[in-house]
Amino acid sequence: MAAEIRAYVFDAYGTLLDVNAAMSAHVAALGPNAAQLPTWWRVKQLEYSWTYTLMGRYRSFWQLTDDALTTAAALCGVEIGDKRAALMEAFRCCPAFDDAIPALQSLRARGLPTAILSNGDLATLRYTVEQAGLAPHLDHLLSADAAQKFKTAPEVYQLAVDALGLEREQIAFCSSNRWDIAGAASFGFQTSWINRSGAVEEYAAYPAQEILAELAL
């Protein structure tokens, strides 16, 4: 029998924050060759985070994001030039998904603490969460910076256990990223996969306990 859930922890980008909405206008201005830029940017951002963690090295997520943008532009054959600053700023200014604030409000109204646990560095997260209007609805803002590693390293998920003062099985972790759900399930969290994009199921050894198309908690 599953333990009673006593807190909810959320991934940020793609789960509470709509990265695609923030990028669309800037990418369109770069021309048709840039259509795949957001996809490659995300792929390389994650690849670099996992590579550095496996090497036992650390470089802030903001720095990795900038590095990934350089590679993504090269792969797309796009010259970003003076658009770099605007693209990076767009990443900092992601809006919240329409269902994010109502979900957080509902949980806190039921007496359940809420937190973000993200690979994003803390300064960027604070800015993004505040401008998106999420800050008043969160009890904790946790960054992988504190572990000097990135998800899916267990040390990152441990940050939520330490902050909340709960057993890992008392924490529900919500993410739109299936790999993140696998990492959280392996760590011992209860998990909800927010499958916004209709992605295929994978990581069968570490299934999500709940699969939702949107935040309805």
C-alpha positions as CSV (number, residue, x, y, z in Angstrom):
1,M,0.0,0.0,0.0
2,A,1.4,3.4,-1.0
3,A,2.3,5.8,1.8
4,E,0.2,8.9,2.3
5,I,1.4,11.8,0.2
6,R,2.4,14.7,2.4
7,A,4.1,17.0,-0.2
8,Y,4.3,17.6,-3.9
9,V,7.5,18.4,-5.8
10,F,7.5,19.6,-9.4
11,D,10.0,19.8,-12.2
12,A,10.0,23.4,-13.6
13,Y,10.7,23.5,-17.4
14,G,8.0,21.9,-19.4
15,T,6.1,20.9,-16.3
16,L,5.1,24.2,-14.7
17,L,6.8,26.5,-17.2
18,D,6.0,26.6,-20.9
19,V,9.3,26.9,-22.7
20,N,7.9,26.6,-26.2
21,A,5.6,29.6,-25.7
22,A,8.6,31.7,-24.6
23,M,10.7,30.7,-27.6
24,S,8.2,30.7,-30.5
25,A,8.4,34.4,-31.6
26,H,12.2,34.6,-31.3
27,V,12.7,31.3,-33.3
28,A,10.3,32.4,-36.0
29,A,12.3,35.6,-36.5
30,L,15.4,33.5,-37.4
31,G,13.8,32.0,-40.4
32,P,12.6,28.5,-41.6
33,N,16.0,26.8,-40.8
34,A,15.4,27.5,-37.1
35,A,12.3,25.4,-36.9
36,Q,14.2,22.6,-35.1
37,L,16.3,25.0,-33.0
38,P,14.2,24.5,-29.8
39,T,14.4,20.8,-30.1
40,W,18.1,20.6,-30.6
41,W,18.6,23.2,-27.9
42,R,16.8,21.0,-25.4
43,V,18.5,17.8,-26.5
44,K,22.0,19.3,-26.1
45,Q,21.1,21.0,-22.8
46,L,20.1,17.7,-21.3
47,E,23.0,15.8,-23.0
48,Y,25.5,18.3,-21.5
49,S,23.9,18.0,-18.0
50,W,24.1,14.2,-18.0
51,T,27.7,14.3,-19.5
52,Y,29.0,16.6,-16.8
53,T,27.3,14.6,-14.1
54,L,28.8,11.4,-15.3
55,M,32.2,13.0,-15.5
56,G,32.0,14.1,-11.9
57,R,32.2,17.8,-13.1
58,Y,29.9,20.7,-12.7
59,R,29.0,23.6,-14.9
60,S,25.9,25.7,-14.0
61,F,22.7,25.0,-16.0
62,W,22.7,28.5,-17.3
63,Q,26.2,28.0,-18.7
64,L,25.2,24.7,-20.2
65,T,22.1,26.3,-21.7
66,D,24.3,28.9,-23.4
67,D,26.6,26.2,-24.7
68,A,23.7,24.1,-26.0
69,L,22.3,27.1,-27.9
70,T,25.6,27.5,-29.7
71,T,25.6,23.8,-30.8
72,A,21.9,23.8,-31.7
73,A,22.3,26.9,-33.9
74,A,25.3,25.2,-35.7
75,L,23.2,22.0,-36.2
76,C,20.4,24.0,-37.7
77,G,22.7,26.1,-39.9
78,V,21.4,29.2,-38.2
79,E,23.4,32.4,-37.4
80,I,21.9,33.7,-34.2
81,G,24.3,36.7,-33.9
82,D,22.7,39.4,-31.8
83,K,19.6,37.3,-31.2
84,R,21.5,35.2,-28.6
85,A,20.7,37.5,-25.7
86,A,17.0,37.6,-26.6
87,L,16.9,33.8,-26.8
88,M,18.6,33.4,-23.5
89,E,16.3,36.0,-21.9
90,A,13.3,34.1,-23.3
91,F,14.4,31.1,-21.5
92,R,14.4,33.1,-18.3
93,C,11.0,34.5,-19.0
94,C,9.0,31.3,-19.6
95,P,5.3,31.8,-18.7
96,A,3.5,29.3,-16.5
97,F,1.1,26.8,-18.1
98,D,-2.5,27.7,-17.6
99,D,-3.0,24.8,-15.2
100,A,0.1,25.4,-13.1
101,I,-1.2,28.0,-10.6
102,P,-4.6,26.4,-10.1
103,A,-2.9,23.1,-9.3
104,L,-0.5,24.6,-6.8
105,Q,-3.3,26.5,-5.2
106,S,-5.4,23.4,-4.9
107,L,-2.6,21.4,-3.2
108,R,-1.8,24.2,-0.7
109,A,-5.5,24.6,0.1
110,R,-5.4,20.9,1.1
111,G,-2.5,21.6,3.4
112,L,0.1,20.0,1.2
113,P,3.5,21.8,0.8
114,T,4.7,22.5,-2.8
115,A,8.2,22.8,-4.2
116,I,10.1,23.0,-7.4
117,L,13.2,20.8,-7.9
118,S,15.0,21.8,-11.0
119,N,18.3,21.5,-12.8
120,G,18.1,25.3,-13.2
121,D,20.5,27.4,-11.2
122,L,18.9,29.1,-8.3
123,A,19.2,32.8,-9.4
124,T,17.6,32.0,-12.8
125,L,14.9,29.9,-11.1
126,R,14.0,32.7,-8.7
127,Y,13.6,35.2,-11.5
128,T,11.6,32.9,-13.7
129,V,9.3,31.7,-11.0
130,E,8.6,35.2,-9.8
131,Q,7.9,36.7,-13.3
132,A,5.7,33.7,-14.1
133,G,3.6,34.3,-11.0
134,L,4.4,31.0,-9.3
135,A,6.4,32.2,-6.3
136,P,3.4,32.9,-4.0
137,H,2.2,29.3,-4.5
138,L,5.5,27.5,-3.6
139,D,6.9,26.6,-0.3
140,H,10.4,25.6,-1.5
141,L,12.5,26.4,-4.6
142,L,15.3,23.8,-4.9
143,S,18.1,23.8,-7.4
144,A,20.5,21.1,-8.5
145,D,23.2,23.7,-7.9
146,A,23.2,22.7,-4.2
147,A,24.2,19.1,-5.2
148,Q,26.6,20.2,-7.9
149,K,25.1,17.5,-10.0
150,F,22.0,17.2,-12.3
151,K,19.0,14.9,-12.4
152,T,18.8,12.0,-12.4
153,A,21.6,11.8,-9.8
154,P,20.0,10.6,-6.5
155,E,21.7,13.5,-4.7
156,V,19.5,16.0,-6.5
157,Y,16.3,14.2,-5.4
158,Q,17.6,14.0,-1.9
159,L,17.5,17.8,-1.8
160,A,13.7,17.6,-1.6
161,V,13.8,15.0,1.2
162,D,16.1,17.3,3.2
163,A,14.0,20.4,2.6
164,L,10.7,18.9,3.4
165,G,11.8,16.7,6.3
166,L,9.8,13.8,5.0
167,E,10.4,10.2,4.0
168,R,10.9,9.8,0.2
169,E,7.8,7.7,-0.2
170,Q,5.7,10.5,1.3
171,I,6.7,12.8,-1.5
172,A,4.9,12.9,-4.9
173,F,7.1,14.1,-7.8
174,C,5.6,15.5,-10.9
175,S,7.4,16.0,-14.2
176,S,6.7,16.2,-17.9
177,N,10.0,14.4,-18.6
178,R,9.8,10.7,-18.6
179,W,13.5,10.3,-17.8
180,D,13.0,12.5,-14.7
181,I,10.0,10.3,-13.6
182,A,12.3,7.3,-14.0
183,G,15.0,8.9,-11.8
184,A,12.4,10.0,-9.2
185,A,10.8,6.5,-9.1
186,S,14.2,4.9,-8.7
187,F,15.0,7.2,-5.8
188,G,11.7,6.2,-4.1
189,F,9.3,9.1,-4.7
190,Q,5.7,8.5,-5.7
191,T,5.4,9.8,-9.3
192,S,3.0,11.6,-11.7
193,W,4.1,11.9,-15.3
194,I,2.5,15.0,-16.8
195,N,2.6,13.8,-20.4
196,R,1.7,17.1,-22.1
197,S,3.1,16.1,-25.5
198,G,1.7,12.6,-25.7
199,A,5.1,11.0,-25.6
200,V,5.5,7.3,-25.8
201,E,6.0,5.3,-22.6
202,E,9.5,4.1,-21.8
203,Y,11.7,3.2,-18.8
204,A,9.3,0.3,-18.1
205,A,11.4,-0.8,-15.0
206,Y,10.5,2.5,-13.3
207,P,6.9,3.2,-14.2
208,A,4.9,6.3,-13.3
209,Q,2.2,5.7,-10.7
210,E,0.0,8.2,-12.4
211,I,0.0,9.6,-16.0
212,L,-1.8,12.8,-16.7
213,A,-2.2,15.0,-19.8
214,E,-2.2,18.1,-17.7
215,L,-1.9,19.2,-14.1
216,A,-5.1,18.1,-12.4
217,L,-4.0,17.1,-8.9
